[in-house]
Amino acid sequence: GKSEEEAKKEAPSILAARELLMKWEANDPEVRALWKKMNGWVYEGFEVTYQRLGIGFDRNYYESETYLLGKSLVERGLQQGLFRRDESGAVWVDLQDRGLDSKILLRSDGTSVYITQDLGTAEQRQHDWGFDRMIYTVANEQDYHFKVLFAILDKLGFPWAARCYHLSYGMVDLPQGRMKSREGTVVDADDLMDEVQTLAAAKLAESDKLTHLSDDQKSTLALQIGLAALKFYLLKVDPTKRMVYNPVEALDLQGHTGPFVQYAHARLSSVLAKASSENAQEGTNPLTTVYENWHATERLLLRQFSQWKPTVEAAAKENNPSHVADFAYGLATAFNRFYHECPVLQEPDPEARNFRLSLCRQACALLKESLGLLGIAAPERM
């Protein structure tokens, strides 16, 4: 006999959650102890996953540490007449003049909401870092949230609000369709890493070139290749576009993939290691060498080298790592053509051999650096 909205507000689970939140904000010792225990489990799990992915953070910010600052900003806005309190005691901001709706900032019971905590976190980050630009990397499902957040910061008079940016990335689907948490069709990050590592290990088992490696070394290499497949497949697409992730396709050594680029780096490393063992001359910088007997694939490599700096600058300016992924793939492709058409260590002309070794050193260095920018390992053997 109630509307859907009324039923949701009065549901026992919702009422219990609100009661817990009020006790939490009131520093109830029992609620806080339970919260700390459960949070501890979560963060320990996060750390394991992040370490495996090779991800680290200079500093972590927690809503529990910034919500009071957010509430103080809301109170300040109230005093300045920027916000209003309704008859229930809840605090709202009217953003209709900015093409947005009204947004609640504090509930009638005085507890904070997500936007309140985000206000405090933004202010704390500005205080700590004095940033030139703050980039929020969050999926496009939160586009409206960040429009509201930045509008409120601007309304509060923060000049740095204009330097906040939402990198709105597209969602990732599976080959069988969209992931939906309510239906259980989601992929756990650890399960995903297990899958790509298992697939990579199966491919390595087919190779007769790695029999000298120990089981631990093969496992490490399989993880490096698997994570390369995963990260490159995601990062090669413009971050704003929705995409489909296919783990089998991502591991293709002949496709537009991370393992393809890794294999080119491993092949280069092998050539350079053999040259070192044969005491081949160091060679010179290919960008400054006077050399007249150009092969088409040598010119192609040099053109690829010249695109490195503008590629990195464009990736940074546009917040788009796919530029770096495209560069790495293009360089790996150019090297493969060069490798098949131009002998290096077997070249009888010393001048040509040294020049080609220089090309190999430069290509190897740039492949390693570009993979590094993408958070991908560059193994020396595969």
N, C-alpha and C positions, 0 to 999 in steps of 0.2 A: 503493500500500500504506500510505498514511498518512491520518490523519483530516484533515478540511478545515482545522481549526484548526492542526494541525501543519504541513500543507502551506503555509498562509499564512505562518506564522512563519519557515519555512525557504526561502521563495521567493527566488531570486537578487536580484530587484529590491528586496525588503524588506530583505534582508541588506545590500545596497549602500547603501540609504537610511539604515539604522542606522549603518553605518560612517561615512557622510558627516556624520550628526548628531553622532556622537562627536567627529569631527575638528573640526566647527564649534564645539562647546562647548569644545574644547581650544584654540581660537584658531589652528587650522592656517592659515597664511597663504594657501596656494593655494585651499583651500576657501572661506575668508572672501572672497577676491578675486572668485571666481566668484559667490558669493552676493550680494555688493554690486553686481556688474554686472547680474545678473538682476533683483534688487530694484529697481535704478535704472530698468530698462525698465518694470517694473510701475507704480511710483509716478509716472513721467512720464505714462503712459497714464491712470492714475487722475486726475491733475490736470487733464488735458484734458477728461475727462468731467465732473468736478465743476464746472469753470469754466462749461462749457456749460449745466449744470443750474442754475447760480447757487448752488452750495453751497460754503461755506467752513468752516474749522475753526479754533478759537482755538489748539488744540494737538493734535498727534498723539502717540499712545503706541504704541510698537512692542514686540512680545513679546521681541525681541532685547535690549531695554534693561531688561526687567523680570523675565526668567526667573531671574536670579541671586537677586533679592529673593524670588521665589517659592520657590526651593530653600532659602533661609535660613529661611523661614517653616515649611517642611516639617521641616527639621532641628530647629527650635525645638519643633514639635509632637511630634517623636520624643523629645526630651529630657524633655518634660512628660508623656510617656506617653499622649498623645492619638492617636498613630499607631503602627503596628507595622511591623517589617521582617521579611519572610518569609525562608525558607531560601535563596532565589535572590539575595537582597539588595534586592529591590524593596520600596518603602514603600507601605503601604496605610492608608486610614482606614475605620473601620467605622461606617456611618451607619444600621444596621438599627434602632437605637432611635428614629430619626426617620422611619421608614417608607421608607428608601432602602437601596440595596445598598452593599457595600464598593466603594471606588474607589481605583485605583492613582494614586499621586502622583509617584513616581519609578520609572523602570524599573530592572531589575537591573543595567544597565550605568551607572546614575547619571544618565542623561539625563532631561530634564523632559518632561512631557506638557502638553496644552492647559490642563488645570485648574491646573497648577503656575504656568504663565505668567499665568493670569487672577488667581490669588491675589496675585502680585507687582504686577500692574497695578492691582488694586483698592486695595492698600495705598499704592501710589505716588500714585494720584489723591486718596485721602483726605489724604495728607501735603501735596500741592500745593494742594488747594482747601478742605479742611475742609468738605466738602459737607453740605448739609441733606438732600439726597436724590440718589442716583445711579441713573439710569435706563438700563438696557441695552435698546436697541432692536434686537431680534434675532427672527427668525422662530420660530414655535411648534415647529418641529422640534428646537429646543434647549431646550425647557421643562425636561427632566430635568437637563440640564447646569447650568442656573442654580439649580435647587433644591439640587443638590449643592454648587455654589460657595458659595451663601449659608450653607448648613449648616456647611461647613468654616470659613468666616470666623467664624461664631458660635461654633463649637467652639474656635477659637483665642482666643476672648475679646474680639473686637473689638465694642464697643458699637454702632458704626455699621453693623454687618452688617444690623441690622433696618431700616435706611434704604436698603438696596439693593433695587431693583425691576426686574423683567424685564417690559418692555412686549412681550408675546408677540403679534406680529402674524400674521395669517392669510396664507397663501400666495396668490399670484396665478396664476390659470390663463389659458390662451388659449381663444378660442372653440372651437378644435379639441381641447382637452383640457389635461391637466396637463403642465407643462414638466418634462422629465427630462434631467438633464445627461448621464447614461450613454448615452442614446439620441440625444443631439444635438438634442433638441427644446427648446432654450433660446433666449432672446432676448437678444442683446447690447444693453447700454444705449445704445451709440452708434447701432446699427442701428435701435433703437426710436425714438430722437430723429430720425434721418434720415427715418423713415417718417412720423411725425406732422408734421414740418416740410414734407415733400413734399405730404402731404394738405392741409395748411393753405394752402400756396402755390397749389395747384390751386383751392381755394375762393376765394382772393383774386383769382386771374386771372379769375374769373367776374364780379367786381365792377367797375362802371364809376365807382366813387367814389374810386379810388386811383390814377388815371392820372397824377396829379401827383407821385407818389412815384418815387424812383430805384430801380434794381434792388437796390442794397444796402439801402435802406430797406424795400423789400418783403420781402427775405430776412430781415431782422431781425424784422419784424412777423410773418412766417410762423413763425419760431422761437418768438416769444413766444406766439403763439396755439397752436402745437403743444404746447409745454411746459405751457401752461395746461390743454389738453385732457388731457394725460397725468397731471399732478399732481392736478388736481381730481378726475378719475375715480377715482384711487386714494385720495385723502384724504376723499372724501365718504362712504366706507364705514367703519363702525366698524373700527378697526385690528385687532381680535381676530378678525374674520370672514374666512373664505376668500372670494375673489371671482374673477370672470372679467373680464379686461380686453379691451374691444373698441375698437380705435382709431377706427373709422369712427363708431361711436356716440358716442365721447368728443368728437368735433368738431362735433356737431350744434348749430347756433346756436339751435335752438328747444327743446333738451332741458335736462336737469338737468346742465349741463356748465360747464366753465371758460370757454370762449368765449362762452357765453350771458351770463355775469356780466361778462366783459370788454366785450361789446358794449353792455351797459347803462351801464357806466362811460364808454365812448367817446361814447355818445349824450348822457349828462349833460355831459361835457366840451364837446361841441359846443354844447349849449344855453347853457352858462355863458360860453363864448368869444364866442358871438354876442351875448349880453347885455352883455358887456364892451365889444364893438365898438359897440354901440348906446347906450352910456353909461347902461344901466339902473341903477337904484339898487341899492345893496349889499344891502338887506334886513336883517333882524334874525335873531336866533336863533329858529328855529321852536319850540323847546321852552319859550321864555319869552314868545312873542308873544301878545298878546290879540287873538284873531281869532274872529269869531262865525259867519261864513258857511261852515261846514265842508262839504267834499265828502267822500263816503265814502272815496275813495282817498287823500285827505289824512290822514284819521284812520288809515288802514291804514299809511301811511308812518311816522307818528309812533309807532304801536305797534311797528313794526319797529325804529325808532331806540332805543326804550326797552329792547329785548332785547339790545343790544350788550354792555353791561358784564356781565350775568349769563351771556351766552353765552361770552365769553372766560374768565371765571372758571371755568365748568364745564369748558371744554376743558382748561384748565391742571390743574384738580383731578383730572380723570378721565383725563388723558393721551390725549385723544381730539379730534384736529383736525377730525373730521367735524362737530362742533358749529359750528365757524366756517364750514365749507363750506355747511352748511344755512342759516346766517344769511345768507351772501352770496347764495345762490340765492333765498331768501325776499325779501330786500331788492330784488334785481334784478327779481323778478316783481312786487313791489308797485309799484316805480317804473314798469315798463312799463304797468301798469293806469292809474296816475296820468297818465302821459304821453299816453295815448290818450284819456283822458276829461276831462282838465283842461288847457286852453290855458295856456301860461306867458307867453311873450313876446307872444302875440297877445291876452292878457287885457286888456280895456279898463279895468277897475277897477285903479287904481294900487296900492291896498292889497292886493288879491288877487294881483296880479302880483309884488309884492315878497315877499309871504309864500311864494308858490310858488317863487320864485328861492331863497329861504332853504332851502326843503325840498330843492331840487336840490343846493345846496351841501353840505348835511349828508349827503344820500344819496351824493353823489360822494365825499366824504371817507371815509365809512364803507366804501364798496365798495373804495376803494383800500387802506384799512388792512386790511380783512379778506383781500383778495387777497395783500397783503404778508405777512400772518401765515402764509399758505399757501405762500409762496415763489413767488408768481405775479405777473408784470408786469401793470400796469394801463395799457394803451395809450390814448391820447387820441383816436385815430381808427382805424377799422376798415372 
